[in-house]
Amino acid sequence: MTRLESDYYAHMGFDAEHSREVLGFYVPFFDVPGPVLELAPGRGEFLGLLREAGIDAVGVDNDEGMVRAARAAGHRVELGDALEHLHAAAPGSLAGVFCAHFVEHLPTEAVRRLLAGVRRVLVPGGRFVAATPNAACYSVLSHDFWRDPTHVRFYDLPLLEFLCLEAGLEVDKSGPNPVNHPGPPPETFPAAAAVVHPAMTESIEAAAARVAGSLAHGPSDRGPGDHDPAWAYELVHLVSTLSARLGETQEALKSLHGAYRRLLGILYQANEIFVAARAPHGGDRTGGVPAS
């Protein structure tokens, strides 16, 4: 047994209410009266949400501090190894299995064994949901994930879906958790969207025509050369060229602004992804790898 994870949570000061808000997204997946087993429930936030929804749920965690906190909140949580607990349960004894931020603590073979156990203990049609950090999110990939001393590796959606299918589970939904999507840091946003102003060509030509007209009908004491409006047309050409180039620059800035906003969206995706699967109706319950 250990206290590393609970001590880490205490050190980081993770907000329990924020956890409840994020985990609330998964409650509707368990449209069953129970029983539901949560693997590594931590302080018991999701167990509390299931209890409020009238769903019978229990948990198992190998961290003594987490178990103590969950029990203090009135939850039934066993201190022990989640995989051993899962494989000790009777076949077809659970309507649901849930784990949030658990699989990333396990190597691939352990996750395969986990899913084989899930397949074995679920009733036909029983639901399994796993949530895990999103490696496609820059802040998660660059530092958030690696701060936890117990993390082992990332599992992206294609891999999680494959492992579920390998274990004999039917994946029916996967994707990002929209509630856990803080987006880019505010300081990374551009101040305002680029604006492209209308071209000034007509205004410039109208002003040039007035200048040329005034030169052509000016005082009679001007010499023949004084009536030549060529300089005005040259000025019009110069200003028109500057106006066109300014318009091109504005269009380029607008395009760059849009590309930057799209890049922020790609870099700062949801912090968390999930896969939801069901045990098929009928068939054997052994899963894709040996249960022990």
Phi and psi in degrees as a GROMACS rama.xvg file:
@    title "Ramachandran Plot"
@    xaxis  label "Phi"
@    yaxis  label "Psi"
@TYPE xy
-150.383  166.184  THR-2
-127.632  10.5454  ARG-3
-60.5392  -46.5408  LEU-4
-67.4287  -43.8976  GLU-5
-66.2678  -37.9344  SER-6
-65.032  -38.1746  ASP-7
-64.6988  -43.4285  TYR-8
-59.6572  -43.3418  TYR-9
-64.5405  -40.6916  ALA-10
-64.0476  -41.0314  HIS-11
-79.9752  -17.3974  MET-12
67.0515  40.9308  GLY-13
-62.6498  136.769  PHE-14
-82.6291  117.165  ASP-15
-65.555  -35.8276  ALA-16
-68.2831  -36.9334  GLU-17
-64.8366  -39.5491  HIS-18
-60.702  -42.5512  SER-19
-61.7655  -40.247  ARG-20
-62.6807  -45.0571  GLU-21
-67.4799  -44.9856  VAL-22
-71.1239  -21.3712  LEU-23
-59.1201  -23.3848  GLY-24
-61.4398  -27.8952  PHE-25
-92.1307  -11.5343  TYR-26
-58.1709  -44.9646  VAL-27
-62.1418  -17.9174  PRO-28
-66.9568  -24.4577  PHE-29
-100.461  73.3927  PHE-30
-84.926  52.2469  ASP-31
-137.017  153.567  VAL-32
-73.077  -17.2251  PRO-33
118.924  -176.528  GLY-34
-80.7391  149.465  PRO-35
-117.887  134.95  VAL-36
-106.4  126.821  LEU-37
-103.69  126.809  GLU-38
-89.6825  127.649  LEU-39
55.8498  61.8795  ALA-40
-74.5215  -5.16507  PRO-41
62.5339  -129.428  GLY-42
-80.2705  -3.75009  ARG-43
94.1899  20.2012  GLY-44
-60.5556  -45.4213  GLU-45
-71.8745  -34.8842  PHE-46
-59.4332  -38.2737  LEU-47
-65.0857  -39.9394  GLY-48
-65.3538  -40.6784  LEU-49
-65.264  -40.4745  LEU-50
-60.9184  -42.4796  ARG-51
-64.5244  -28.1502  GLU-52
-85.9772  1.13223  ALA-53
79.1577  24.1524  GLY-54
-107.178  125.66  ILE-55
-69.596  126.414  ASP-56
-148.161  146.626  ALA-57
-133.393  169.034  VAL-58
-140.421  165.554  GLY-59
-142.38  131.84  VAL-60
-146.675  144.382  ASP-61
-96.827  6.25979  ASN-62
-101.412  118.696  ASP-63
-61.9157  -39.1646  GLU-64
-66.0417  -39.9753  GLY-65
-65.7314  -43.8221  MET-66
-62.1583  -41.3689  VAL-67
-62.7348  -42.7226  ARG-68
-66.0407  -41.263  ALA-69
-67.1264  -42.0497  ALA-70
-65.6089  -35.7328  ARG-71
-62.8632  -26.9148  ALA-72
-86.2631  4.57933  ALA-73
89.8439  15.9767  GLY-74
-97.5744  152.187  HIS-75
-90.1285  103.633  ARG-76
-131.952  128.385  VAL-77
-93.8812  140.874  GLU-78
-86.7028  115.044  LEU-79
173.772  -179.66  GLY-80
-78.7859  126.327  ASP-81
-63.5944  -41.861  ALA-82
-68.2589  -41.3461  LEU-83
-64.5308  -40.7542  GLU-84
-61.5819  -43.0921  HIS-85
-63.1892  -43.2488  LEU-86
-78.4649  -13.2877  HIS-87
-86.5463  -15.9149  ALA-88
-70.8253  153.593  ALA-89
-71.4411  144.616  ALA-90
-57.7167  137.555  PRO-91
65.9997  26.41  GLY-92
-96.4843  -6.97839  SER-93
-125.069  143.628  LEU-94
-90.4464  -16.1751  ALA-95
-161.716  151.562  GLY-96
-133.683  133.61  VAL-97
-132.705  143.001  PHE-98
-148.414  134.392  CYS-99
-121.282  124.541  ALA-100
55.3736  51.0217  HIS-101
-120.644  -44.7114  PHE-102
-63.027  -28.7497  VAL-103
-70.4843  -8.04938  GLU-104
-89.8576  0.295848  HIS-105
-121.681  145.407  LEU-106
-72.3751  167.41  PRO-107
-58.0865  -43.6339  THR-108
-63.5314  -34.2933  GLU-109
-68.6567  -36.7609  ALA-110
-67.2234  -38.2682  VAL-111
-61.7841  -41.8074  ARG-112
-67.2964  -38.6673  ARG-113
-57.3749  -48.8812  LEU-114
-69.8422  -33.0676  LEU-115
-63.5685  -38.367  ALA-116
-68.0424  -39.5142  GLY-117
-59.5213  -47.1705  VAL-118
-58.7259  -36.1741  ARG-119
-73.5255  -37.4253  ARG-120
-90.1479  -15.1331  VAL-121
-77.3128  141.965  LEU-122
-70.507  159.095  VAL-123
-54.1212  127.388  PRO-124
85.1067  -2.76687  GLY-125
-64.5583  152.541  GLY-126
-106.884  137.969  ARG-127
-121.357  133.327  PHE-128
-133.696  131.923  VAL-129
-127.938  130.063  ALA-130
-113.294  144.041  ALA-131
-153.946  158.824  THR-132
-60.6625  147.476  PRO-133
-94.4492  109.877  ASN-134
-67.0123  -17.4247  ALA-135
-79.4377  -7.24533  ALA-136
-90.792  125.267  CYS-137
-59.4369  -44.688  TYR-138
-66.2208  -34.7878  SER-139
-68.7842  -47.9691  VAL-140
-65.5277  -39.511  LEU-141
-81.4956  -32.5839  SER-142
-150.359  -38.9426  HIS-143
-57.1324  -46.3245  ASP-144
-62.4093  -41.4825  PHE-145
-80.6238  -7.47436  TRP-146
-71.0639  -30.9765  ARG-147
-76.8941  119.885  ASP-148
-71.3336  -8.95705  PRO-149
-103.693  1.77477  THR-150
-73.2658  143.273  HIS-151
-111.438  -51.8363  VAL-152
-162.623  163.007  ARG-153
-82.4455  151.678  PHE-154
-129.629  111.761  TYR-155
-86.5306  175.065  ASP-156
-62.797  -46.8347  LEU-157
-57.4613  -38.7278  PRO-158
-70.1906  -44.225  LEU-159
-61.24  -42.1268  LEU-160
-62.7887  -43.7287  GLU-161
-60.3028  -45.3446  PHE-162
-65.345  -36.0939  LEU-163
-65.2559  -45.719  CYS-164
-63.7436  -39.3349  LEU-165
-60.6332  -34.6201  GLU-166
-80.2392  -5.07085  ALA-167
94.5795  12.9682  GLY-168
-93.3777  152.864  LEU-169
-104.194  110.061  GLU-170
-73.1871  126.005  VAL-171
-118.558  -9.17864  ASP-172
-164.649  145.757  LYS-173
-159.389  160.711  SER-174
152.768  -167.112  GLY-175
-82.235  152.446  PRO-176
-83.9564  110.507  ASN-177
-66.853  -19.5585  PRO-178
-78.7428  -22.0979  VAL-179
-107.743  62.2996  ASN-180
-136.492  75.9651  HIS-181
-67.7246  -20.1918  PRO-182
77.4205  -173.515  GLY-183
-67.0837  154.524  PRO-184
-59.9778  140.733  PRO-185
-54.4534  -34.0978  PRO-186
-70.8297  -10.5067  GLU-187
-87.9145  -11.6816  THR-188
-76.6613  140.697  PHE-189
-65.678  151.025  PRO-190
-60.1082  -42.2445  ALA-191
-156.67  158.094  ALA-192
-68.0968  142.66  ALA-193
-65.9952  140.121  ALA-194
-116.109  133.655  VAL-195
-103.4  112.839  VAL-196
-80.2501  153.183  HIS-197
-60.188  150.131  PRO-198
-64.1597  150.378  ALA-199
-101.557  14.3139  MET-200
-56.4087  -48.7964  THR-201
-62.7184  -42.0742  GLU-202
-64.4672  -39.9678  SER-203
-65.8129  -44.4102  ILE-204
-65.7116  -37.3328  GLU-205
-66.1786  -40.8433  ALA-206
-65.3581  -38.3018  ALA-207
-65.8751  -37.6366  ALA-208
-64.2993  -38.6491  ALA-209
-67.1711  -38.6736  ARG-210
-64.2748  -46.5147  VAL-211
-62.0828  -39.0693  ALA-212
-66.2371  -40.2495  GLY-213
-67.8506  -33.4208  SER-214
-69.1391  -38.3263  LEU-215
-71.8824  -26.3491  ALA-216
-118.303  32.1171  HIS-217
-78.6095  -170.68  GLY-218
-56.8359  149.369  PRO-219
-75.9067  -11.8416  SER-220
-82.0432  1.40054  ASP-221
-75.2334  146.645  ARG-222
-77.566  171.764  GLY-223
-58.6315  -37.027  PRO-224
-71.8805  -21.2722  GLY-225
-71.7363  -14.9121  ASP-226
-93.6055  3.5115  HIS-227
-77.9726  114.173  ASP-228
-89.9226  18.2745  PRO-229
-57.8116  -37.9813  ALA-230
-62.7809  -33.7138  TRP-231
-66.7926  -39.8108  ALA-232
-68.056  -35.1553  TYR-233
-64.7177  -39.4725  GLU-234
-64.4529  -41.0394  LEU-235
-59.8854  -44.8183  VAL-236
-61.2251  -42.6765  HIS-237
-63.9934  -49.2177  LEU-238
-65.9752  -38.2305  VAL-239
-62.6258  -40.6371  SER-240
-63.5413  -43.4892  THR-241
-63.3822  -38.9902  LEU-242
-63.7797  -42.7062  SER-243
-64.7831  -42.2149  ALA-244
-67.8415  -34.99  ARG-245
-63.89  -41.0452  LEU-246
-62.4381  -41.9805  GLY-247
-63.1588  -39.5683  GLU-248
-64.811  -41.0843  THR-249
-64.0172  -41.1824  GLN-250
-63.1877  -40.9882  GLU-251
-64.4683  -40.8152  ALA-252
-64.8952  -38.3183  LEU-253
-64.2719  -42.822  LYS-254
-64.2507  -42.3343  SER-255
-64.556  -39.8903  LEU-256
-59.8911  -46.0447  HIS-257
-64.7452  -40.7117  GLY-258
-64.3997  -38.4759  ALA-259
-66.8539  -41.1676  TYR-260
-63.8969  -39.5759  ARG-261
-66.0094  -38.354  ARG-262
-62.9006  -42.0479  LEU-263
-59.3792  -40.7181  LEU-264
-63.6327  -36.0673  GLY-265
-71.8186  -42.1964  ILE-266
-71.7883  -37.5843  LEU-267
-112.415  70.0172  TYR-268
-78.4506  -175.708  GLN-269
-57.761  144.696  ALA-270
-69.8731  -19.6164  ASN-271
-135.641  140.6  GLU-272
-121.619  164.681  ILE-273
-147.489  158.617  PHE-274
-130.641  136.307  VAL-275
-121.666  130.969  ALA-276
-140.241  162.351  ALA-277
-125.933  152.415  ARG-278
-76.8706  132.059  ALA-279
-67.7008  159.373  PRO-280
-81.7494  120.221  HIS-281
85.6393  176.049  GLY-282
87.2427  173.827  GLY-283
-80.9401  165.569  ASP-284
-114.763  18.6285  ARG-285
-77.4528  -23.4617  THR-286
77.7251  -171.045  GLY-287
-86.3362  -15.2879  GLY-288
-135.409  162.627  VAL-289
-58.2331  145.124  PRO-290
-74.8119  -15.2239  ALA-291
